[in-house]
Amino acid sequence: MRKTTRYRVEKANSLWQIYDTVSFWKVMKNFIIIQLARYSPFLSLKNWLYQTFLKMKVGKKTAFALMVMPDIMFPEKITIGTNTIIGYNTTILAHEYLIKEYRIGEVNIGDNVMIGANTTILPGVTIGNQAIVSAGTLVHKDVPAGCFVGGNPMKVIYTKEMMEKRSIIDDTF
C-alpha cells in the first residue's frame, strides 16, 4: 500500500474542488517554473529552478531529462537523491484526485537511481538507492534498493542480489 493521506470530498468529484486544496496562484507559479525547466537544456538550471521555486529536494548531479513533469500542485513533497537520472517524459505525482477523495503522498527517490523514459511515479512511493526502473513503468509501489523493476503492473525483474551477480559477470568484459 502506498503511503498517502486520504481526504474525502462531498458533492462533485475532487478535481472540481482543486482550489480548495491548493492555491490557484501556487499552481500557476509552479506551472510556469515547470514549463521553463521541462524545455531547458541546462541540467543545473533545472535543479536550481526546482529547488528554489518549487521547494523540491534534489541531490547533487541529479539529471532531469527533457520533458520531465514533476507534480504541479505539491512538488515540495518530492525528494530525489544524488547522481540520479530521471528519464525523458517521466511524470512524478505527489497527488491523485479521484471521484470521492483526493490523496497526497511523498515521493522519495534514492541516490544513483535510473528512471527510464515515459515512467509514471505515483504518490506515496519510495524508490531505493541504486534501483533501476525500466522505461514505460507505472511505479505504484515501493521499489527496493538495488532492484531492477519494470512493466505495468510493475514487477521486480532482478533483485538486488541478482543485479550484484550480473555486475560481477559484466565487469569481466
HULIN-V604868 format. One record per pair of residues at least 12 apart in sequence whose C-alpha atoms are under 10 Angstrom apart, sorted by the first residue. I is the first residue (numbers start at 1). J is the second residue. Records with the same first field share a line. If there is no record, write none. Layout:
I->J, J
This chain:
1->124, 125, 140, 141, 142
2->105, 106, 107, 122, 123, 124, 125, 126, 140, 141, 142
3->103, 104, 105, 106, 107, 123, 124, 125, 126, 141, 142
4->94, 95, 96, 102, 103, 104, 105, 106, 107, 122, 123, 124, 125
5->95, 102, 103, 104, 105, 106, 123, 124
6->95, 96, 97, 101, 102, 103, 104, 105
7->21, 97, 100, 101, 102, 103, 104
8->98, 99, 100, 101, 102, 103
9->98, 99, 100, 101, 102
10->99, 100, 101
11->99, 100
12->99, 100
13->97, 98, 99, 100, 101, 102
14->96, 97, 98, 99, 100, 101, 102, 103
15->96, 97, 98, 99, 100, 101, 102
16->97, 99
17->97, 102
18->73, 97, 102
21->73, 102
22->73, 74
23->73
24->73
26->54, 72, 73, 74
27->71, 72, 73, 74
28->72, 73
29->53, 54, 72, 73
30->50, 53, 54, 70, 71, 72, 73, 74, 75
31->54, 69, 70, 71, 72, 73
32->72
33->46, 49, 50, 53, 54, 72
34->46, 49, 50, 53, 54, 67, 68, 69, 70, 71, 72, 75
35->67, 68, 69
36->49, 67
37->49, 50, 64, 65, 66, 67, 68, 69
38->64, 65, 66, 67, 68, 69, 70, 88, 89
39->65, 66, 67, 68
40->64, 65, 66, 67
41->64, 65, 66
42->63, 64, 65, 66
43->61, 62, 63, 64, 65, 66
44->60, 61, 62, 63, 64
46->62, 63, 64, 65, 66
47->59, 60, 61, 62, 63, 64
50->70, 75, 76, 78
51->75, 76
53->75, 76
54->70, 71, 72, 73, 74, 75, 76, 77, 78
55->74, 75, 76, 77, 78, 79
56->70, 71, 74, 75, 76, 77, 78, 79, 80
57->75, 76, 77, 78, 79, 80, 81, 108
58->78, 79, 80, 81, 82, 83, 84, 109
59->79, 80, 81, 82, 83, 84, 110, 111
60->80, 81, 82, 83, 84, 111
61->81, 82, 83, 84, 85, 112
62->80, 81, 82, 83, 84, 85, 86, 111, 112, 113
63->82, 83, 84, 85, 86, 87, 114
64->84, 85, 86, 87, 88, 89, 90, 115
65->85, 86, 87, 88, 89, 90, 116, 117
66->86, 87, 88, 89, 90, 117
67->87, 88, 89, 90, 91, 117, 118
68->86, 87, 88, 89, 90, 91, 92, 117, 118, 119
69->86, 88, 89, 90, 91, 92, 93, 120
70->89, 90, 91, 92, 93, 94, 121
71->91, 92, 93, 94, 95, 107, 121, 122, 123
72->92, 93, 94, 95
73->93, 94, 95, 104
74->93, 94, 95, 104, 105, 106
75->92, 93, 94, 95, 106, 107
76->94, 106, 107
77->93, 94, 95, 104, 105, 106, 107, 108, 123, 124
78->92, 93, 94, 105, 106, 107, 108, 109, 123, 124
79->106, 107, 108, 109, 110, 126
80->107, 108, 109, 110, 111, 112, 113, 126, 127
81->108, 109, 110, 111, 112, 113, 128, 129
82->109, 110, 111, 112, 113, 129
83->110, 111, 112, 113, 114, 130
84->109, 110, 111, 112, 113, 114, 115, 129, 130, 131
85->111, 112, 113, 114, 115, 116, 117, 132
86->109, 113, 114, 115, 116, 117, 118, 119, 133
87->114, 115, 116, 117, 118, 119, 133, 134, 135, 136
88->115, 116, 117, 118, 119, 135
89->116, 117, 118, 119, 120, 136
90->115, 116, 117, 118, 119, 120, 121, 135, 136, 137
91->117, 118, 119, 120, 121, 122, 138
92->107, 119, 120, 121, 122, 123, 139
93->105, 106, 107, 120, 121, 122, 123, 124, 125
94->106, 107, 121, 122, 123, 124, 125
95->107, 122, 123, 124
96->122, 123
103->123, 124
104->122, 123, 124
105->122, 123, 124, 125
106->122, 123, 124, 125, 126
107->121, 122, 123, 124, 125, 126, 127, 142
108->123, 124, 125, 126, 127, 128, 129, 142
109->121, 125, 126, 127, 128, 129, 130, 131, 142, 143
110->126, 127, 128, 129, 130, 131, 145
111->127, 128, 129, 130, 131, 145
112->128, 129, 130, 131, 132, 146
113->127, 128, 129, 130, 131, 132, 133, 145, 146, 147
114->127, 129, 130, 131, 132, 133, 134, 135, 148
115->127, 131, 132, 133, 134, 135, 136, 137, 149, 150
116->132, 133, 134, 135, 136, 137, 150
117->133, 134, 135, 136, 137
118->134, 135, 136, 137, 138
119->133, 134, 135, 136, 137, 138, 139, 150, 151, 152
120->135, 136, 137, 138, 139, 140
121->137, 138, 139, 140, 141, 142
122->138, 139, 140, 141, 142
123->139, 140, 141
124->140, 141, 142
125->139, 140, 141, 142, 143
126->139, 140, 141, 142, 143, 144, 145
127->139, 141, 142, 143, 144, 145, 146, 147
128->142, 143, 144, 145, 146, 147
129->143, 144, 145, 146, 147
130->144, 145, 146, 147, 148, 160
131->143, 144, 145, 146, 147, 148, 149, 159, 160, 163
132->144, 145, 146, 147, 148, 149, 150, 157, 158, 163
133->147, 148, 149, 150, 151, 154, 155, 156, 157
134->148, 149, 150, 151, 154, 157
135->149, 150, 151
136->150, 151, 152, 154
137->149, 150, 151, 152, 153, 154, 155
138->150, 151, 152, 153, 154, 155
139->151, 152, 153, 154, 155
140->152, 153, 154, 155
141->153, 154, 155
143->155, 156
144->156, 159, 160
145->159, 160
146->158, 159, 160, 161, 162, 163, 164
147->159, 160, 161, 162, 163, 164
148->160, 162, 163
